[in-house]
Amino acid sequence: MQNITPAQLISNIRLLSFTRNDLAVTDADIVQRLDEAVSSLYDLIVAAYEHYAIKSFDFTLTSTTQAVTLPDDFYKDNSVDYNPDTQGRMTVHRYEWLDRNDVGRRQYSILDDQLIVNPPQLSSGNYRLYYTPVVQSFFDPAIVVQAGDDVLTSSSSVPRDPFDTVTAASGHIQFNAASFGVGDIGKYLYMTGCSNAVNNGLHLITAVLSGTIIVVSGTLADELLGVGVTADLTGNLTTSTWTFANAAFDSTYIGQDLIVFGTANPVCNDGTFTVGSIVSVLSPTQIVTVSGYPLVTETFVGPQVLVQAQPAGTFWNPLPMIFKPWYEYIQVHAALAIKSFFEMDTTDLEGRLAALTKRVETMASNRMEEGGQAPMVDGRQGWWNDTDGGFYGF
């Protein structure tokens, strides 16, 4: 299956909409049209097969509660189980709201942002809601401003001695000037510059025999560690602090993904890391991440290190699996919106979109083996209004 990138999508949309060299249409404009196209495609897929994207939400009702607040990413319900994960589990059917006073067995309904179980005397118990989540937004991640000397602080250097050794048979590594303790068990030793390649990289510390000798897991080779070898002891999930001198972080960054690549230590420091907290309002240049362990301390030098922040509930690259087979629909939908705005002839793209729509509906519905529940969703329209074929402006 083709893994198309955002840059390729944008380029293809410019070709389809004859805006390849048109500065009036920015990439940001196209990204917005892409987001609307993705929403439209998601609606098509879910309408044809409501279980295509599904999540679960467990909750408990008591004798004094009949309702639970729906998850923030709730789009439409699929089904509810009573006593899930037990031999006595059963399906709870949905009732129409007007029939709420005539419900004789345990049933549920959706009202506003609440799931309600009736009748009241049967509502208590453990439940699992299966639901279709809202579509994630297509969002170009913001680039975190760098000063050229930004720092990740997540490890401490191990003091070196020219007679430090690696003993492969026992998994022992001895650092004569170190002072290890039992609190270092479970951390990682990160070495670079070793003569034997297997000794470079991360090694999980499984035991501390003394202040100078540790036992690590994995493959090693006997070696006298020369002066060119560096060794770092990683921190833990609470000590990965990132400092970006020109940034201005606030609480909106909490929960976002920090995307980093091009570092000097790619095995450890390249990747996606979730922002757990801002150090303080007085230090808006510092954040703490709570994923991606282990990381190692590094000063980011020059523009070759790219750092981006991706808001939770959004995507950029890669395109989610559910959309990959239908990227042509996304391109045509977005290009059609752009051409319509500039009052260009859209006949060719309208025909292509209609054919693609039929194909998506047919292929998605082939997964359906049962009658589906009528969707209970909030109205959601993109810039291209699929209901009446009209458009909204930029």
C-alpha positions as CSV (number, residue, x, y, z in Angstrom):
1,M,0.0,0.0,0.0
2,Q,1.4,3.4,-1.1
3,N,2.7,5.5,1.8
4,I,2.0,9.0,0.4
5,T,3.5,12.0,2.3
6,P,1.8,15.3,3.1
7,A,4.3,17.0,0.7
8,Q,3.2,14.7,-2.1
9,L,-0.5,15.3,-1.4
10,I,0.0,19.1,-1.5
11,S,1.9,18.8,-4.8
12,N,-0.7,16.6,-6.4
13,I,-3.5,18.9,-5.3
14,R,-1.7,21.9,-6.8
15,L,-1.5,20.0,-10.1
16,L,-5.2,19.0,-10.0
17,S,-6.3,22.6,-9.2
18,F,-3.9,24.4,-11.5
19,T,-2.3,26.3,-8.6
20,R,1.2,24.9,-8.9
21,N,2.8,28.3,-9.1
22,D,0.0,30.3,-7.6
23,L,1.2,32.2,-4.5
24,A,-2.4,33.2,-3.7
25,V,-3.0,29.6,-2.5
26,T,-0.6,28.8,0.3
27,D,0.3,25.4,1.6
28,A,-1.7,26.3,4.8
29,D,-4.8,26.8,2.6
30,I,-4.3,23.4,1.1
31,V,-3.8,21.7,4.5
32,Q,-7.1,23.1,5.5
33,R,-8.8,21.7,2.4
34,L,-7.0,18.4,3.1
35,D,-8.5,18.3,6.6
36,E,-12.0,18.9,5.2
37,A,-11.4,16.2,2.6
38,V,-10.3,13.7,5.3
39,S,-13.5,14.5,7.4
40,S,-15.7,13.9,4.3
41,L,-13.9,10.6,3.5
42,Y,-14.2,9.4,7.1
43,D,-18.0,10.1,7.0
44,L,-18.3,8.1,3.9
45,I,-16.4,5.1,5.3
46,V,-18.3,5.1,8.6
47,A,-21.7,5.4,7.0
48,A,-20.9,2.4,4.7
49,Y,-19.5,0.3,7.6
50,E,-19.9,1.7,11.1
51,H,-17.4,-0.7,12.7
52,Y,-14.5,0.4,10.4
53,A,-13.0,2.5,13.2
54,I,-14.0,1.5,16.7
55,K,-12.9,2.2,20.3
56,S,-14.1,1.0,23.7
57,F,-14.9,2.9,26.9
58,D,-15.5,1.1,30.2
59,F,-17.7,2.6,32.9
60,T,-19.7,1.7,36.0
61,L,-23.1,3.0,37.1
62,T,-24.3,2.8,40.6
63,S,-27.8,2.6,42.2
64,T,-27.8,6.4,42.3
65,T,-26.5,7.1,38.7
66,Q,-28.1,6.3,35.4
67,A,-25.8,8.2,33.1
68,V,-22.2,8.6,32.2
69,T,-20.4,11.4,30.2
70,L,-19.3,10.2,26.8
71,P,-15.6,10.2,25.9
72,D,-14.2,13.5,24.4
73,D,-13.6,11.8,21.0
74,F,-17.1,10.2,20.8
75,Y,-18.6,10.4,17.3
76,K,-21.3,7.7,17.3
77,D,-22.3,4.7,19.3
78,N,-22.0,1.1,18.0
79,S,-23.1,-1.1,20.9
80,V,-23.0,-1.5,24.7
81,D,-22.1,-4.6,26.7
82,Y,-23.3,-5.3,30.3
83,N,-20.8,-7.2,32.5
84,P,-18.0,-7.2,29.8
85,D,-15.2,-9.8,30.2
86,T,-17.5,-12.2,32.2
87,Q,-19.4,-15.3,31.2
88,G,-22.6,-13.4,32.0
89,R,-22.0,-10.6,29.5
90,M,-24.9,-9.5,27.4
91,T,-25.7,-6.9,24.8
92,V,-27.6,-3.8,25.9
93,H,-29.9,-2.6,23.2
94,R,-30.6,1.0,22.4
95,Y,-34.1,2.6,22.8
96,E,-35.6,5.7,21.3
97,W,-35.7,8.6,23.7
98,L,-39.5,8.9,23.5
99,D,-39.8,5.4,24.7
100,R,-37.8,6.0,27.9
101,N,-40.7,5.5,30.2
102,D,-41.8,2.3,28.6
103,V,-38.5,0.4,28.9
104,G,-39.0,-2.9,30.6
105,R,-35.5,-4.3,30.3
106,R,-32.0,-2.8,30.6
107,Q,-31.5,-0.5,27.5
108,Y,-29.6,2.7,26.8
109,S,-29.9,5.9,24.9
110,I,-27.7,8.8,23.9
111,L,-28.8,12.3,25.0
112,D,-26.5,15.3,24.4
113,D,-23.1,14.2,25.9
114,Q,-24.6,11.5,28.1
115,L,-25.2,7.8,27.8
116,I,-28.3,6.9,29.8
117,V,-29.4,3.5,31.0
118,N,-33.0,2.7,31.8
119,P,-35.0,1.7,33.7
120,P,-33.4,3.2,36.8
121,Q,-33.8,0.1,39.0
122,L,-31.7,-1.9,36.5
123,S,-29.1,0.7,35.6
124,S,-26.3,-0.2,38.1
125,G,-23.4,-2.4,36.9
126,N,-20.3,-2.5,34.7
127,Y,-20.6,-1.6,31.1
128,R,-18.5,-1.2,28.0
129,L,-19.4,1.2,25.2
130,Y,-18.1,0.4,21.7
131,Y,-18.1,3.7,19.7
132,T,-16.7,5.3,16.6
133,P,-14.3,8.1,17.5
134,V,-14.2,11.5,15.8
135,V,-11.8,11.7,12.9
136,Q,-8.4,13.1,13.7
137,S,-7.5,16.5,12.2
138,F,-4.9,16.9,9.4
139,F,-2.6,19.3,11.1
140,D,0.9,20.6,10.1
141,P,2.9,20.4,13.3
142,A,4.4,23.7,14.6
143,I,8.2,24.0,14.5
144,V,9.6,24.7,17.9
145,V,12.0,27.7,17.6
146,Q,15.6,26.8,18.2
147,A,18.5,29.0,19.1
148,G,21.3,26.6,18.1
149,D,22.3,25.7,21.6
150,D,19.1,24.1,22.9
151,V,19.6,21.2,25.3
152,L,18.0,17.9,26.3
153,T,18.9,17.0,29.9
154,S,18.2,13.4,30.6
155,S,21.4,11.6,31.6
156,S,24.6,12.1,33.6
157,S,28.1,11.4,32.5
158,V,29.9,8.4,34.0
159,P,33.4,9.4,35.2
160,R,36.0,7.8,33.0
161,D,39.3,6.1,33.7
162,P,41.8,4.7,31.1
163,F,41.6,1.3,32.7
164,D,37.8,0.8,32.6
165,T,36.9,-2.6,31.2
166,V,34.1,-4.6,29.6
167,T,34.0,-8.4,30.5
168,A,31.8,-10.1,28.0
169,A,31.4,-13.5,29.7
170,S,29.9,-12.1,32.9
171,G,28.3,-9.0,31.5
172,H,30.3,-6.8,33.8
173,I,31.4,-3.3,33.0
174,Q,33.8,-1.6,35.4
175,F,34.2,2.2,35.7
176,N,37.0,2.7,38.3
177,A,36.0,6.3,39.1
178,A,32.2,5.8,39.2
179,S,29.9,5.5,42.2
180,F,26.9,3.4,41.2
181,G,24.1,2.5,43.6
182,V,21.1,0.2,43.7
183,G,18.9,3.1,42.3
184,D,20.7,2.7,39.0
185,I,19.2,-0.8,38.4
186,G,16.7,-0.5,35.5
187,K,18.5,2.5,34.0
188,Y,20.5,2.4,30.8
189,L,24.2,2.8,30.2
190,Y,24.8,4.5,26.8
191,M,28.3,4.2,25.4
192,T,29.9,5.6,22.2
193,G,33.4,5.4,20.8
194,C,34.1,1.8,21.7
195,S,36.4,-0.3,19.5
196,N,33.8,-3.2,19.4
197,A,30.5,-2.1,17.8
198,V,28.4,-4.3,20.1
199,N,29.6,-2.3,23.1
200,N,28.3,1.0,21.7
201,G,24.7,2.0,22.3
202,L,22.3,1.2,25.1
203,H,22.8,-1.4,27.8
204,L,20.1,-2.1,30.5
205,I,21.6,-2.3,34.0
206,T,20.4,-5.4,35.7
207,A,22.6,-5.4,38.8
208,V,25.0,-3.2,40.7
209,L,27.9,-5.3,42.3
210,S,29.7,-2.3,43.7
211,G,30.2,1.4,43.3
212,T,32.4,0.7,40.3
213,I,31.0,-2.5,38.7
214,I,27.6,-3.0,37.0
215,V,26.0,-5.9,35.2
216,V,24.2,-5.2,32.0
217,S,22.0,-7.3,29.6
218,G,22.7,-8.0,26.0
219,T,25.8,-8.9,23.9
220,L,29.2,-7.5,24.8
221,A,32.8,-7.9,23.7
222,D,35.9,-7.8,26.0
223,E,37.5,-4.4,25.8
224,L,39.7,-2.0,27.6
225,L,37.8,1.3,27.2
226,G,40.1,3.9,25.7
227,V,40.1,7.6,26.2
228,G,37.8,8.2,23.2
229,V,34.9,6.3,24.9
230,T,32.1,8.2,26.4
231,A,29.5,6.8,28.9
232,D,26.3,8.2,30.1
233,L,23.8,7.0,32.7
234,T,20.2,7.7,31.6
235,G,17.7,9.3,33.9
236,N,14.1,8.1,34.1
237,L,10.7,9.2,32.9
238,T,10.6,12.3,35.2
239,T,14.0,13.7,34.3
240,S,13.8,14.3,30.5
241,T,13.9,18.0,30.4
242,W,14.1,19.9,27.1
243,T,15.2,23.5,27.0
244,F,14.5,25.6,23.9
245,A,15.9,29.1,24.4
246,N,13.6,30.9,22.0
247,A,10.4,28.9,22.7
248,A,7.3,30.1,24.7
249,F,5.6,26.9,26.0
250,D,2.3,27.1,27.9
251,S,-0.2,24.6,29.2
252,T,-1.6,24.0,25.7
253,Y,1.5,22.0,24.9
254,I,0.7,19.4,27.6
255,G,-0.4,16.2,25.9
256,Q,1.1,17.2,22.5
257,D,3.8,15.1,20.8
258,L,7.3,16.5,20.5
259,I,8.7,15.2,17.2
260,V,12.5,15.2,17.0
261,F,15.0,14.0,14.4
262,G,18.5,14.8,13.2
263,T,20.1,14.5,16.6
264,A,23.6,13.3,17.3
265,N,22.2,10.4,19.2
266,P,19.4,9.1,17.0
267,V,19.0,5.7,18.7
268,C,17.9,7.6,21.8
269,N,16.9,11.1,21.0
270,D,15.2,10.8,17.6
271,G,11.5,10.1,17.8
272,T,8.1,11.2,19.2
273,F,7.8,12.2,22.9
274,T,4.7,13.2,24.8
275,V,4.9,16.5,26.7
276,G,3.9,15.8,30.3
277,S,4.4,19.3,31.9
278,I,5.9,22.7,31.6
279,V,8.7,23.3,34.1
280,S,7.0,26.5,35.4
281,V,5.3,29.6,34.1
282,L,8.5,31.4,34.9
283,S,10.4,29.0,32.6
284,P,8.4,28.9,29.4
285,T,11.4,27.6,27.5
286,Q,11.5,24.2,29.4
287,I,9.2,21.2,29.1
288,V,9.4,17.7,30.5
289,T,8.4,14.7,28.4
290,V,7.0,11.4,29.8
291,S,7.7,9.0,26.9
292,G,10.6,7.9,24.8
293,Y,12.7,6.6,27.7
294,P,15.7,6.3,27.6
295,L,17.0,9.6,26.4
296,V,20.5,10.9,26.7
297,T,21.7,14.5,27.4
298,E,22.6,16.4,24.2
299,T,23.1,20.0,23.0
300,F,21.4,20.5,19.7
301,V,23.8,22.2,17.3
302,G,22.6,24.0,14.3
303,P,19.5,23.7,12.1
304,Q,20.0,20.1,11.2
305,V,18.0,19.1,14.3
306,L,14.3,19.5,13.6
307,V,11.9,19.8,16.5
308,Q,8.1,19.9,16.0
309,A,5.1,19.9,18.3
310,Q,2.1,17.8,17.1
311,P,-1.2,18.5,19.0
312,A,-3.0,15.5,20.5
313,G,-5.8,14.2,18.3
314,T,-4.2,15.3,15.1
315,F,-1.9,13.6,12.5
316,W,0.5,14.7,9.8
317,N,2.7,11.9,8.6
318,P,2.1,9.1,7.9
319,L,-1.5,9.2,6.7
320,P,-3.6,6.9,9.0
321,M,-4.1,3.4,7.6
322,I,-7.9,3.9,7.2
323,F,-7.3,6.6,4.6
324,K,-4.3,5.2,2.7
325,P,-6.3,3.3,0.1
326,W,-8.3,6.4,-0.7
327,Y,-5.8,9.2,-0.9
328,E,-7.0,10.0,-4.4
329,Y,-10.4,10.9,-3.0
330,I,-8.7,13.3,-0.6
331,Q,-6.7,14.9,-3.4
332,V,-9.7,15.3,-5.7
333,H,-12.0,16.6,-2.9
334,A,-9.4,19.3,-1.9
335,A,-8.6,20.3,-5.5
336,L,-12.3,20.6,-6.3
337,A,-12.8,23.0,-3.4
338,I,-9.9,25.2,-4.5
339,K,-11.0,25.3,-8.1
340,S,-14.6,26.1,-7.1
341,F,-13.4,29.0,-4.9
342,F,-11.6,30.6,-7.9
343,E,-14.6,29.9,-10.1
344,M,-12.7,27.5,-12.4
345,D,-14.5,24.8,-14.3
346,T,-14.9,21.8,-12.0
347,T,-16.7,19.4,-14.3
348,D,-13.9,16.9,-14.6
349,L,-13.2,16.8,-10.9
350,E,-16.9,16.5,-9.9
351,G,-17.1,13.4,-12.2
352,R,-14.0,11.9,-10.6
353,L,-15.2,12.7,-7.1
354,A,-18.6,11.1,-7.8
355,A,-16.9,7.9,-9.1
356,L,-14.5,7.8,-6.2
357,T,-17.3,8.3,-3.7
358,K,-19.2,5.3,-5.2
359,R,-16.1,3.2,-5.0
360,V,-15.4,4.1,-1.4
361,E,-19.0,3.3,-0.4
362,T,-18.9,0.0,-2.2
363,M,-15.6,-1.2,-0.9
364,A,-16.3,-0.1,2.7
365,S,-19.7,-1.7,2.7
366,N,-18.2,-5.0,1.6
367,R,-17.0,-5.4,5.2
368,M,-20.6,-5.1,6.5
369,E,-22.1,-8.4,7.5
370,E,-25.1,-7.1,9.5
371,G,-27.6,-4.4,9.7
372,G,-26.2,-1.3,11.3
373,Q,-27.7,1.1,13.9
374,A,-28.9,4.4,12.6
375,P,-26.1,6.9,13.2
376,M,-26.6,9.3,16.1
377,V,-24.0,12.0,15.3
378,D,-23.5,15.7,15.6
379,G,-23.8,17.5,12.2
380,R,-20.4,17.9,10.7
381,Q,-19.8,19.5,7.3
382,G,-16.5,20.3,5.5
383,W,-15.8,23.2,3.3
384,W,-17.2,21.2,0.4
385,N,-20.8,20.5,1.4
386,D,-21.5,16.9,0.2
387,T,-25.2,17.2,1.0
388,D,-26.2,19.8,-1.6
389,G,-23.0,20.0,-3.6
390,G,-22.3,23.6,-2.6
391,F,-19.2,25.3,-1.3
392,Y,-18.2,27.6,1.6
393,G,-15.6,30.3,1.1
394,F,-12.0,30.4,2.4
